Amino acid sequence: MKYTQYFLYVSERSDRKIIKEKWIKQVVENPMREEIQTDGRIRKWGKIEEYGGRILRVVLLEDGETIHNAFFDRSFKEKDS
């Protein structure tokens, strides 16, 4: 996987070190929701059962490959169907 310098810097924070690469890959490959931001970046969300079912948000650059950010999204709300 490719990462931005921002991701590499932020992933050193204590609250981000718990995020495993396999979780990021899981969300990128099988998101429960996906949105494109106005700047072209791609947001993907996925449930991480190994971590209490919490929702991980992964933000990719426009290329759809480079990881820009990943964090547990406390404000995630499932959309009504």
C-alpha positions as CSV (number, residue, x, y, z in Angstrom):
1,M,0.0,0.0,0.0
2,K,1.1,3.6,-0.7
3,Y,0.9,6.3,2.0
4,T,1.1,10.1,2.0
5,Q,3.7,11.8,4.2
6,Y,0.8,13.1,6.3
7,F,-0.5,9.6,7.0
8,L,3.0,8.4,8.0
9,Y,3.3,11.4,10.4
10,V,-0.2,11.1,11.9
11,S,0.0,7.3,12.3
12,E,2.7,7.8,14.9
13,R,0.2,9.4,17.3
14,S,-0.7,7.1,20.2
15,D,-4.4,7.0,19.3
16,R,-3.5,6.0,15.7
17,K,-0.8,3.3,16.4
18,I,-3.6,0.9,17.3
19,I,-4.8,0.8,13.7
20,K,-3.5,-2.2,11.9
21,E,-2.6,-2.2,8.3
22,K,-4.8,-5.3,7.7
23,W,-7.8,-3.3,8.9
24,I,-7.0,-0.4,6.5
25,K,-6.7,-2.9,3.7
26,Q,-10.0,-4.6,4.7
27,V,-11.9,-1.2,4.6
28,V,-10.3,-0.2,1.2
29,E,-11.2,-3.5,-0.4
30,N,-14.6,-4.1,1.2
31,P,-16.1,-0.8,2.4
32,M,-19.6,-0.6,3.9
33,R,-19.9,2.9,2.6
34,E,-17.9,5.0,0.1
35,E,-18.1,8.7,-0.7
36,I,-16.1,11.1,-2.9
37,Q,-15.2,14.4,-1.3
38,T,-15.4,17.7,-3.2
39,D,-11.6,17.7,-3.5
40,G,-11.7,14.2,-5.1
41,R,-10.4,12.3,-2.2
42,I,-12.3,9.0,-1.4
43,R,-13.7,8.2,2.0
44,K,-14.4,4.6,2.9
45,W,-15.9,3.2,6.1
46,G,-15.8,-0.3,7.5
47,K,-16.7,-2.1,10.7
48,I,-13.7,-3.6,12.5
49,E,-15.1,-6.6,14.5
50,E,-11.7,-7.2,16.1
51,Y,-11.9,-3.8,17.7
52,G,-15.3,-3.9,19.2
53,G,-17.2,-3.3,16.0
54,R,-16.0,0.2,15.8
55,I,-16.1,2.0,12.4
56,L,-12.8,2.8,10.7
57,R,-12.7,5.6,8.1
58,V,-10.0,5.5,5.5
59,V,-9.3,8.5,3.2
60,L,-7.6,7.8,-0.1
61,L,-6.2,10.3,-2.6
62,E,-7.9,10.7,-5.9
63,D,-5.8,7.9,-7.4
64,G,-7.8,5.4,-5.2
65,E,-4.6,3.8,-3.9
66,T,-2.7,6.2,-1.7
67,I,-3.8,6.2,2.0
68,H,-4.0,9.8,3.3
69,N,-5.8,9.2,6.6
70,A,-7.3,6.4,8.8
71,F,-9.1,6.8,12.1
72,F,-11.9,5.4,14.1
73,D,-14.9,7.5,13.2
74,R,-16.9,8.3,16.4
75,S,-19.4,10.4,14.4
76,F,-20.3,7.7,11.9
77,K,-24.1,7.3,11.3
78,E,-25.6,4.7,9.1
79,K,-27.8,6.2,6.4
80,D,-31.4,5.3,6.3
81,S,-32.2,2.9,3.5
